[in-house]
Amino acid sequence: MKIQKKRGFTLIELMIVIAIIAIIAAIAIPNLIEARKHGNEAAAIGALKTISTSQTVFREGDKEGDGLLDYAVNLGELSNTNLIDPVLGSGTKQGYIFTATHSTLTSEFLWFAVANPVQPGTTGDRYFATNHSGVIYYTGVQGTSISANNTTCVVPTTMLPVGK
């Protein structure tokens, strides 16, 4: 009966395996970062759709109970009436900062919401806005942080509708 020695891996074999893993990681990691950005952007679009629907329900249902059919002042008011989740109500969700407000001139007819990346280029490349029309617009111009226009609630003309 012949007894065989247990043989381990050589240093060269281990180095080859580590090199292969490093090459695969170098290829995969940039794709994962891009996938996360696209996922954050899709979530931002979905959140703006939720805000749009919630504003309509808030207004039509007089969720404040004050007898006025007006839109919510901010995301906190939508969250307090359980129309949006508390995470979105806090203003930050999945790599985006959200703001929403009604018009200071005609709160019964106009509102505006925006979504800007927390870290442009890292958490998202596009900036989004919507208003009482329900159409979601975007721009990909780096550094174009959009602020909530709380007077006229008009989407900047430089923005394109999502899907275009």
C-alpha positions in Angstrom: 0.0 0.0 0.0 1.4 3.3 -1.1 0.7 6.4 1.1 0.4 9.7 -0.7 1.5 13.0 0.8 -1.0 15.7 1.0 0.1 18.5 -1.2 -1.0 22.2 -0.7 -1.2 24.9 -3.2 2.0 26.5 -4.4 2.7 30.2 -4.1 2.4 30.6 -7.9 -1.0 28.9 -8.0 -2.3 31.2 -5.2 -1.0 34.3 -6.9 -2.7 33.3 -10.2 -6.0 32.9 -8.5 -5.7 36.2 -6.7 -4.8 37.9 -10.0 -7.8 36.5 -11.7 -10.1 37.7 -8.8 -8.5 41.1 -9.0 -9.1 41.3 -12.8 -12.8 40.3 -12.4 -13.2 42.9 -9.6 -11.7 45.6 -11.7 -14.2 44.9 -14.5 -17.2 44.5 -12.2 -16.9 47.4 -9.7 -17.4 50.2 -12.2 -20.5 48.5 -13.6 -21.9 48.1 -10.1 -21.4 51.8 -9.4 -23.2 52.7 -12.6 -26.0 50.3 -11.8 -26.4 51.9 -8.4 -26.7 55.4 -9.9 -29.3 54.2 -12.4 -31.2 52.5 -9.6 -31.1 55.7 -7.5 -32.4 57.7 -10.5 -35.2 55.3 -11.1 -36.1 55.5 -7.4 -36.1 59.3 -7.6 -38.5 59.2 -10.5 -40.8 56.8 -8.6 -40.6 59.0 -5.5 -41.6 62.1 -7.6 -44.6 60.1 -9.0 -45.6 59.2 -5.4 -45.3 62.9 -4.4 -47.4 63.9 -7.3 -50.2 61.4 -6.4 -49.9 62.3 -2.8 -50.3 66.1 -3.5 -53.5 65.3 -5.4 -54.9 63.2 -2.7 -53.9 65.7 -0.1 -55.7 68.5 -1.9 -58.8 66.7 -2.9 -59.3 65.0 0.5 -58.6 68.2 2.4 -56.2 66.3 4.6 -55.5 69.3 6.7 -59.1 69.6 7.6 -59.1 73.4 7.2 -61.8 73.6 4.6 -59.4 74.8 1.9 -58.5 72.6 -1.0 -54.8 73.4 -1.1 -51.6 71.5 -1.7 -49.2 70.4 1.1 -46.7 73.0 2.3 -43.8 70.4 2.3 -42.9 66.7 2.4 -43.3 66.6 6.2 -47.0 67.5 5.9 -47.5 64.7 3.3 -45.7 62.3 5.7 -47.8 63.4 8.7 -51.0 62.5 6.8 -49.5 59.1 5.9 -49.5 59.9 2.2 -45.8 59.2 1.8 -43.4 57.1 3.9 -41.4 58.8 6.7 -38.1 58.2 4.8 -39.3 60.3 1.8 -40.9 62.7 4.2 -37.5 63.4 5.8 -36.3 64.7 2.4 -33.5 62.2 1.6 -34.0 58.8 0.1 -31.8 56.5 -2.0 -29.1 59.0 -2.8 -31.4 61.9 -3.6 -32.6 65.0 -1.7 -36.3 65.8 -2.3 -38.1 69.1 -1.7 -41.8 69.9 -2.4 -43.8 73.0 -1.8 -47.0 74.7 -2.9 -47.1 78.1 -4.6 -47.0 81.0 -2.2 -49.5 82.8 -4.5 -52.0 80.1 -5.3 -51.6 77.1 -3.0 -54.9 75.7 -4.3 -53.7 75.3 -7.9 -49.9 75.1 -8.0 -47.1 73.0 -6.4 -43.6 72.0 -7.3 -41.1 69.2 -6.3 -37.5 68.5 -7.1 -35.0 65.7 -6.6 -31.3 66.5 -6.6 -28.5 63.9 -6.1 -26.9 64.0 -2.7 -23.4 63.6 -4.3 -23.7 64.5 -8.0 -21.8 62.0 -10.2 -21.8 59.4 -7.4 -25.4 58.9 -6.3 -26.9 60.1 -9.5 -26.2 62.1 -12.7 -29.6 63.6 -13.4 -31.7 66.2 -11.6 -35.5 65.9 -11.6 -38.5 68.2 -11.2 -42.2 67.9 -11.4 -45.2 70.1 -10.7 -49.0 70.1 -10.7 -49.0 68.9 -14.4 -47.7 65.5 -13.2 -45.0 65.4 -15.9 -41.5 64.5 -14.5 -38.6 66.5 -16.1 -34.9 66.0 -15.9 -31.6 67.6 -16.8 -28.2 66.0 -16.9 -26.2 69.2 -16.7 -23.6 68.6 -13.9 -24.0 71.1 -11.1 -27.5 72.2 -12.0 -29.1 71.9 -8.6 -32.7 72.8 -9.0 -34.5 74.7 -6.2 -38.2 74.5 -5.5 -39.8 77.4 -7.3 -42.5 78.3 -4.8 -44.1 81.2 -6.6 -44.9 80.2 -10.2 -44.1 76.5 -9.9 -42.8 76.5 -13.5 -40.3 73.8 -14.6 -37.2 75.4 -16.1 -37.3 75.3 -19.9 -33.9 73.6 -20.0 -35.3 70.4 -18.7 -36.7 67.5 -20.8 -39.6 65.2 -20.0 -38.4 61.8 -18.6 -38.5 59.3 -21.5 -37.3 61.7 -24.1 
